[in-house]
Amino acid sequence: MQLVVSYFRMAKLQFPLNQYRLKHKEITPRAIDNSSLLIQCLEEIAANSANHPVVIAIDALDEASQSGLAPSANSLYLPSILPKGVYVLITTRPLKDMRLHVTSQQVFNMISDSEENLQDITTYIKVFTQRKGIQDRISTWGVTVKQFVAALRKKSQGNFMYLYYVLPAIESGEFHRGTLDELPDGLMAYYQRHWRQIFEGNEREFNSIYEPIICILGVAQEPITIQQIASWTCLNQGLVKKSILLWREFLTEVWVNGEHRYRIYHASFQDFLKECVNLAQYDDMIATYYLSLIRSV
């Protein structure tokens, strides 16, 4: 199987042009304004049957920005008709409107507590237990691999994001008591644990610095810079950098136009923030900043 890996972030497309010796050697800024370049590339690749099947894998379509899209355009400007031998594999959380109108599609519902999903969860954990750091923890905790796998499978509640965070945390020694009971039950409980760890003993800084910064990231519609966060929150950039380090586990860093920018890594953390605080006030904070700029002109 030939795999064309496409990374979509806010409709920014990076396509492996050289892999198939396409005539396009670079992506111009205007190339991401519509699907023309993508269609051209796919047609060129598909013209050679030796490349079949060509698979484009897109994760988390629900996190793609819809701003600027024409009413009839698909999310990420995905074409409605694909060349023969080309397939698009998409994952998304449930949406009322996926903005994806295509001539042929198959939908598979992934249910968290289905036996198939739980078996995949089990396989994922078992692979992780082959790492020395995890093996050391299992030995120190005095449990068997079977007990460890069974506990993580149950506590994950069928959510791979839970394992994405918790397994590395176990490996790095973040759970100090060394018992399976110490592990949080479910992804939201893991987020709550981190929130509480930052809050306890730092109540003043948390309320005035750490919470506003992570919540600004929670409402931002695109990756943002440290300077933007500092301007919107009226905090100096040093405090912003310190706060980002505390929340770094839940952020992803991207390089946009020569600048480091940050965004929430997964939408589930934004859901958690909505449960903890009133995010509307942080939307208002950004709006107030830009209104003040307009008034000062």
Disulfide bonds with the S-S distance in Angstrom:
none
